[in-house]
Amino acid sequence: MFKYGIEHLTVNKAIAIANGTLHAGITEDVKNNIKNCRQKVETIANSNKAVYGINTGFGPLCDVQITPEETSKLQENLLITHAVGVGNAIDKELSKIMMICKVHALCQGFSGVRLELIERIIYFIDNDLLPIVPEQGSVGASGDLAPLAHLFFPLLGEGEFWVSNSIKPAKTVLKQHGLKPMKLEAKEGLGLINGTQFILANTIIGLKKMKYLLDLADVSGTMSLEGFQGSASPFKEALHKIRPFKGNLKVAERIRMLLKDSQNLENHFECSRVQDPYSMRCMPQVHGASRNAYYHLNELAEIEMNAVTDNPIILSETEAISGGNFHGQPLAMALDYASIAASELGNIADRRCYLLLKGKYGLPRLLTQAGGLNSGFMIPQYTTAALVTENKSLCFPPSADSIPTSLGQEDHVSMGSISGRKFNQILGNIEKILAIELMYAAQALEFRRPNTFSKIIEENFKIIRQKVAKLEDDRVLKDDINALITMVKNRAFIVN
């Protein structure tokens, strides 16, 4: 069992909890910490000292003190007024990961919410009661206010849940589960909606995708290299040891592995070609730089997964610090960097597709032997070009922008929610671009037979040919492309 509030949460563990392969719960020690912190909040709420979010209004109304009798209404009003998101509902997995990350933060004993509230959220997680959360409306400080308000609206019997693939009113679903709507008490509304869990959940999902796509880009790139009969020299360890970026070293090592025992490589070992274009020989530098960005984002995401990001933070009966742990900038900037890194995987893959069409070094033009009557693979490269340019347009960094909110009280915001959403849009386009490169590379390998390739390249070639036949004469390629995109999304390819 993963122990909320104690153990170190990672991308893989968060996803495992979400898909049900790892159970998570609360230990007695954590329960005691939660109760002790709650007692501190109640002491503050019943005192005459004004403490932000416990017995005061919010944002520009922080100078208005609230009586103990009004505390519950204040916290409920917070969710009601902040549930103003718009757009499509986020994926169910994203909604679940948001709750998992919030529970882990609340269980650390600095937020001051009641144990019963946390246990209700865990019930939602364990029973796949996934709230409907609109994708737009967060500026990434004070945390992801609108998405989190929608996420926890069902605690009050408001909002909606996913039930299978349909949407049901929260009040109806709670009744079916024998649950009554909860009443929020001092600090609880703020503890629920202050935080970066929307940005963080998008980061977790994106990191999961990016790791596989980084590995797959090495595979598709090496298959293209073999189809092009490019040189293996640029991947030698000695070259990369004198410029030892971690990502570069890893990619060069992987390409050497992907070329191991290649008969095709040996077949042109003595060829007169001096060097290959950059999209072939600079894969360690380009893929490696993208990998370095992945490492950086993963490191920051793990810090954020195990952090407390609401406000104020409760330290004692007399000290509650109103700070800025909810500000999304630490992840927003790294997400924008990772978006550029992901986009570059597609940019260089498109260039490799183009090279394979040029009819050089024994390959027929457009990868068809019957050019003229047949256009071969001319047009799918238009699609990769379009996707690459779309990704470039998505690389504008939202974290470079800020629009003041809350009458200037929140005068600098991160826009990290937009960074997280577009990061995953870019990765979705990379899945499509790499699918097309795999189709091109498999066709190019056909023209290098009877030469054989490494075991892993041969296995991936067979996987492609299970769904997509060699192109002899022009046919509808849409179905082939969609089949390969589905295979990429389902991780059908062997990358290690």
C-alpha positions in Angstrom: 0.0 0.0 0.0 1.2 3.5 -0.9 1.1 5.6 2.3 -0.4 9.0 1.6 1.5 11.9 3.3 4.6 9.7 4.1 5.9 7.9 1.0 7.5 9.6 -2.0 5.1 9.9 -4.8 6.4 9.5 -8.4 4.9 9.7 -11.9 4.7 5.9 -12.1 3.2 5.6 -8.6 0.6 8.3 -9.3 -0.4 6.5 -12.5 -0.5 3.1 -10.8 -2.8 4.4 -8.1 -5.0 6.0 -10.7 -5.3 2.8 -12.8 -5.8 0.6 -9.7 -2.6 -1.4 -9.8 -1.3 0.2 -6.6 -3.6 0.7 -3.5 -3.1 3.8 -1.4 -4.3 4.6 2.1 -3.7 6.6 5.3 -1.7 5.2 8.3 -2.7 5.9 11.9 0.3 8.3 12.3 -0.9 10.3 9.4 -4.4 10.4 10.7 -3.1 11.8 14.0 -1.1 14.5 12.2 -4.2 15.5 10.3 -6.3 15.7 13.5 -3.6 17.7 15.3 -3.4 20.2 12.5 -7.2 20.4 12.4 -7.2 21.2 16.1 -4.8 24.1 15.4 -7.2 25.5 12.8 -10.2 25.3 15.1 -8.2 27.2 17.8 -7.4 30.0 15.3 -11.0 30.1 14.0 -12.4 30.7 17.5 -9.8 33.4 18.4 -10.0 37.1 17.8 -6.8 37.1 15.7 -7.4 37.6 11.9 -5.8 34.8 9.9 -6.2 34.8 6.2 -8.7 32.2 4.8 -9.6 30.9 8.2 -11.6 33.8 9.6 -11.2 36.4 6.9 -12.4 36.9 3.3 -10.4 35.9 0.3 -8.2 37.8 -2.2 -9.0 41.5 -2.0 -11.4 40.8 0.8 -8.6 39.5 3.1 -9.1 42.5 5.4 -12.7 41.5 6.2 -12.9 39.4 9.4 -15.6 36.6 9.5 -17.4 35.5 12.7 -17.1 31.8 13.8 -20.8 31.4 12.9 -20.2 32.4 9.3 -17.1 30.2 8.8 -18.9 27.2 7.1 -20.8 29.5 4.7 -17.6 31.3 3.8 -15.9 28.1 2.8 -18.8 26.8 0.8 -19.2 30.1 -0.9 -15.5 29.8 -2.0 -16.3 26.6 -4.0 -19.5 28.0 -5.4 -17.9 31.3 -6.6 -14.8 29.7 -8.0 -16.5 26.9 -10.0 -16.5 29.0 -13.2 -14.4 26.9 -15.6 -15.4 26.5 -19.2 -14.6 24.2 -22.2 -14.5 20.5 -22.6 -14.4 18.2 -19.6 -10.9 16.9 -18.8 -10.0 13.2 -19.2 -11.1 10.9 -16.3 -7.5 9.9 -15.6 -6.6 13.6 -15.2 -9.4 14.1 -12.8 -8.4 11.1 -10.7 -4.7 12.1 -10.6 -5.7 15.6 -9.4 -7.5 14.0 -6.5 -4.6 11.7 -5.7 -2.1 14.5 -5.7 -4.4 16.7 -3.5 -4.9 13.9 -1.0 -1.1 13.3 -0.7 -0.6 17.0 0.0 -3.4 17.3 2.5 -2.1 14.2 4.4 1.2 15.9 5.2 -0.6 17.8 8.0 -0.1 21.4 7.2 -3.5 22.2 5.6 -5.8 21.9 8.5 -8.8 20.0 6.9 -10.7 17.4 8.7 -9.9 13.7 8.3 -13.4 12.9 7.2 -13.0 15.3 4.2 -9.8 13.5 3.1 -11.5 10.1 3.6 -14.4 11.2 1.4 -12.0 12.2 -1.4 -10.2 8.8 -1.1 -13.6 7.1 -1.4 -14.1 9.0 -4.7 -10.7 7.8 -5.9 -11.2 4.1 -4.8 -14.7 3.9 -6.3 -14.0 5.8 -9.6 -16.3 8.7 -8.7 -14.6 11.1 -11.0 -15.8 14.7 -11.0 -16.5 16.7 -14.2 -13.8 19.4 -14.5 -13.8 21.9 -17.4 -10.4 22.3 -19.0 -10.2 26.1 -19.1 -10.3 28.8 -16.5 -7.1 28.5 -14.4 -4.4 31.2 -14.4 -2.1 29.0 -12.3 -2.2 31.2 -9.1 -3.6 31.2 -6.5 -3.2 27.7 -7.7 -5.7 26.1 -10.0 -8.7 27.6 -8.4 -11.5 27.0 -11.0 -10.5 23.4 -11.8 -10.1 22.4 -8.2 -13.4 24.1 -7.3 -15.1 21.9 -9.9 -13.2 18.8 -8.7 -14.4 19.1 -5.2 -17.9 20.6 -5.8 -19.4 17.1 -5.6 -18.3 17.0 -1.9 -21.1 19.4 -1.4 -23.6 17.5 -3.5 -23.1 20.0 -6.4 -21.5 19.5 -9.8 -21.4 16.3 -11.7 -19.6 12.9 -11.9 -18.6 10.6 -14.8 -20.5 7.4 -14.5 -19.0 5.1 -17.1 -19.2 7.4 -20.2 -22.2 9.4 -19.1 -22.5 12.4 -16.9 -24.7 12.3 -13.7 -25.6 14.9 -11.1 -23.3 14.6 -8.0 -26.3 14.6 -5.6 -27.8 11.5 -7.4 -24.5 9.6 -7.4 -23.8 10.3 -3.8 -27.3 9.0 -2.9 -26.7 5.8 -4.8 -23.5 5.3 -2.8 -25.3 6.1 0.5 -23.3 9.3 1.0 -24.6 12.7 2.2 -23.2 16.0 1.0 -20.6 17.4 3.4 -20.5 20.7 5.1 -17.2 22.5 4.9 -15.7 24.0 8.0 -12.9 26.6 8.7 -10.0 26.6 6.2 -11.4 23.6 4.2 -12.6 25.3 1.1 -9.3 27.1 0.8 -7.4 23.9 1.5 -9.2 22.2 -1.4 -8.9 24.8 -4.1 -5.5 26.3 -3.4 -2.9 24.2 -5.0 -1.3 23.3 -8.3 -2.9 19.9 -8.9 -4.4 20.7 -12.3 -0.9 21.8 -13.6 0.6 18.8 -11.8 -1.8 16.2 -13.2 -1.2 17.5 -16.8 2.5 17.3 -16.1 2.3 13.7 -14.8 0.3 12.6 -17.9 2.7 14.4 -20.2 5.8 12.9 -18.6 4.3 9.5 -19.0 3.7 10.1 -22.7 7.0 11.9 -23.3 9.2 9.1 -21.8 7.8 6.6 -24.3 7.9 9.0 -27.2 11.6 9.8 -26.5 12.4 6.1 -26.7 10.2 5.7 -29.8 11.8 8.6 -31.6 15.2 6.8 -31.2 13.6 3.7 -32.7 11.9 5.5 -35.6 15.0 7.6 -36.2 17.3 4.6 -36.3 14.9 2.8 -38.7 15.1 5.8 -40.9 18.9 5.8 -40.6 19.0 2.2 -41.7 16.7 2.9 -44.6 18.9 5.8 -45.6 22.0 3.6 -45.1 23.5 6.3 -42.9 26.7 6.0 -40.9 27.0 4.7 -37.4 30.2 6.7 -36.6 28.3 9.8 -35.2 27.0 7.5 -32.3 30.4 6.3 -31.1 30.8 6.5 -27.3 34.2 8.3 -27.6 32.6 11.2 -29.4 29.9 11.8 -26.8 32.2 11.3 -23.8 33.9 14.6 -24.7 30.6 16.4 -24.6 28.9 14.4 -21.9 25.4 15.7 -21.7 23.3 13.1 -19.9 20.6 12.9 -22.7 23.1 12.9 -25.5 25.0 10.0 -23.9 21.8 8.0 -23.4 20.5 8.5 -27.0 23.9 7.6 -28.5 24.0 4.4 -26.4 20.4 3.6 -27.5 21.2 4.0 -31.2 24.2 1.8 -30.8 21.9 -0.8 -29.2 19.4 -0.4 -32.1 22.1 -0.9 -34.7 23.7 -4.0 -33.0 24.4 -6.9 -35.4 22.9 -5.0 -38.3 23.9 -6.7 -41.6 22.6 -3.7 -43.5 25.2 -1.5 -41.6 28.0 -3.8 -42.5 26.8 -3.9 -46.2 27.7 -0.2 -46.7 30.6 0.1 -44.3 33.1 1.0 -47.0 30.9 3.4 -48.9 32.3 6.7 -50.2 29.8 8.9 -48.3 31.6 11.4 -46.0 28.7 12.4 -43.7 24.9 12.4 -43.4 22.5 15.3 -43.0 22.0 16.6 -39.5 18.6 14.9 -39.0 20.4 11.6 -39.1 23.8 12.2 -37.5 22.7 14.7 -34.9 20.0 12.5 -33.3 22.0 12.3 -30.0 22.3 16.0 -29.8 18.7 16.8 -30.7 16.9 13.8 -29.1 19.3 14.1 -26.2 18.5 17.8 -25.6 14.8 16.9 -25.5 15.6 14.1 -23.1 17.5 16.6 -20.8 14.3 18.7 -20.7 12.3 15.6 -19.8 14.8 14.9 -16.9 14.4 18.4 -15.7 10.6 18.5 -15.7 10.5 15.0 -14.1 12.7 16.2 -11.2 10.6 19.3 -10.6 7.3 17.3 -10.9 8.5 14.9 -8.2 9.2 17.8 -5.9 5.8 19.3 -6.5 4.0 15.9 -6.1 5.4 15.7 -2.6 4.9 19.3 -1.6 2.2 21.2 0.1 0.8 23.9 -2.2 -2.2 25.4 -0.5 -2.4 28.5 1.6 -2.1 29.4 4.4 0.1 26.8 5.9 -0.7 25.8 9.5 2.4 25.5 11.7 0.9 26.0 15.2 -2.1 27.4 17.1 -0.5 30.8 16.8 1.2 30.7 13.4 -0.4 30.3 10.0 1.8 31.5 7.2 0.1 33.1 4.2 2.7 32.6 1.4 2.8 31.7 -2.2 3.3 27.9 -2.4 0.3 27.8 -4.7 2.1 29.7 -7.4 2.5 27.5 -10.5 5.6 29.2 -11.9 8.1 26.4 -11.0 6.2 23.9 -13.2 5.0 26.4 -15.8 8.4 27.5 -17.0 9.7 23.9 -17.1 6.5 22.8 -19.0 7.2 25.5 -21.6 10.8 24.3 -21.9 9.5 20.7 -22.2 7.0 21.7 -24.9 9.8 23.1 -27.1 11.7 19.9 -26.4 8.8 17.7 -27.4 8.1 19.8 -30.5 11.7 19.3 -31.7 11.2 15.5 -31.7 8.6 16.1 -34.4 10.6 18.7 -36.2 13.6 16.4 -36.8 11.4 13.4 -37.5 9.7 15.3 -40.4 13.2 16.1 -41.8 14.1 12.4 -41.8 10.8 11.6 -43.6 11.7 14.2 -46.2 15.2 12.7 -46.7 13.7 9.2 -47.4 11.6 10.7 -50.2 14.5 12.2 -52.1 15.5 9.1 -54.0 19.1 9.0 -52.8 21.6 6.1 -52.1 19.5 3.4 -53.7 16.1 4.4 -52.5 13.5 5.2 -55.2 12.0 8.7 -55.2 8.9 9.0 -53.0 9.6 5.4 -51.8 7.8 3.9 -54.8 9.3 2.1 -57.8 6.3 3.1 -60.0 6.6 6.9 -59.7 4.6 9.0 -62.1 1.4 7.0 -62.2 1.9 6.6 -58.5 2.7 9.4 -55.9 3.9 6.9 -53.4 4.6 8.5 -50.0 4.7 12.1 -51.2 1.7 13.4 -49.4 2.0 12.1 -45.8 5.0 14.4 -45.4 2.6 17.3 -46.0 0.8 16.1 -42.9 4.0 15.9 -40.8 4.9 19.4 -42.0 1.5 20.7 -40.9 1.8 19.0 -37.5 5.3 20.4 -37.0 4.1 23.9 -37.7 1.1 23.5 -35.4 3.5 22.4 -32.7 5.7 25.4 -33.3 2.6 27.7 -32.8 1.9 25.9 -29.5 5.4 26.6 -28.3 4.7 30.2 -27.2 5.4 30.1 -23.5 2.3 31.0 -21.4 4.6 31.4 -18.4 6.0 34.5 -20.2 2.6 36.2 -19.8 0.7 37.4 -16.8 -2.6 39.1 -16.4 -3.4 40.6 -13.0 -6.6 39.2 -11.2 -8.4 39.7 -7.9 -8.3 43.5 -8.1 -4.5 43.4 -8.2 -4.0 41.2 -5.1 -3.0 38.4 -7.4 -1.0 40.7 -9.7 1.4 38.1 -11.2 0.1 34.7 -12.2 1.8 31.7 -13.9 -0.6 30.6 -16.6 0.8 27.1 -15.9 -2.5 25.4 -16.6 -2.2 26.5 -20.2 1.4 25.3 -20.3 0.3 21.9 -19.1 -2.6 21.6 -21.6 -0.6 22.6 -24.6 2.3 20.3 -23.6 -0.1 17.4 -24.0 -1.4 18.8 -27.3 2.1 18.9 -28.6 2.8 15.3 -27.5 -0.4 14.2 -29.2 0.9 15.6 -32.4 4.3 13.9 -31.9 2.5 10.6 -31.7 1.1 11.2 -35.2 4.4 12.4 -36.6 6.4 9.4 -35.3 3.6 7.1 -36.6 4.2 8.5 -40.1 8.0 8.2 -39.8 7.6 4.6 -38.8 5.5 4.0 -42.0 8.2 5.7 -44.1 11.1 3.9 -42.5 9.4 0.4 -42.9 9.0 1.1 -46.6 12.6 2.2 -46.9 13.8 -1.0 -45.2 12.0 -3.0 -47.9 14.5 -1.6 -50.4 17.5 -2.8 -48.3 16.5 -6.4 -48.4 17.9 -9.1 -48.3 19.9 -7.2 -45.7 18.8 -7.8 -42.1 18.8 -5.4 -39.2 19.1 -5.6 -35.4 16.7 -7.8 -33.5 14.7 -4.9 -32.1 14.4 -3.2 -35.6 13.3 -6.5 -37.2 10.7 -7.0 -34.4 9.3 -3.5 -34.9 9.2 -4.0 -38.7 7.1 -7.1 -38.1 4.7 -5.1 -35.8 4.2 -2.5 -38.5 3.6 -5.1 -41.2 0.9 -6.7 -39.1 -1.2 -3.6 -39.8 0.4 -1.9 -42.7 1.5 -3.7 -45.9 4.3 -2.6 -48.2 3.1 0.1 -50.6 3.3 -1.2 -54.2 0.7 0.9 -56.0 -1.1 4.0 -54.6 -3.8 3.2 -52.1 -5.7 5.0 -49.4 -3.1 5.7 -46.7 -5.4 7.2 -44.1 -6.3 3.9 -42.6 -2.6 2.9 -42.5 -1.7 6.1 -40.7 -4.5 5.8 -38.2 -3.6 2.2 -37.5 0.0 3.3 -36.7 -1.2 6.2 -34.6 -3.3 3.8 -32.5 -0.3 1.5 -32.2 1.9 4.4 -30.9 -0.8 5.5 -28.4 -1.2 1.9 -27.2 2.6 1.5 -26.9 2.7 -1.5 -29.3 6.3 -0.8 -30.4 9.3 -2.3 -28.6 11.6 0.5 -27.5 14.1 -1.2 -25.2 
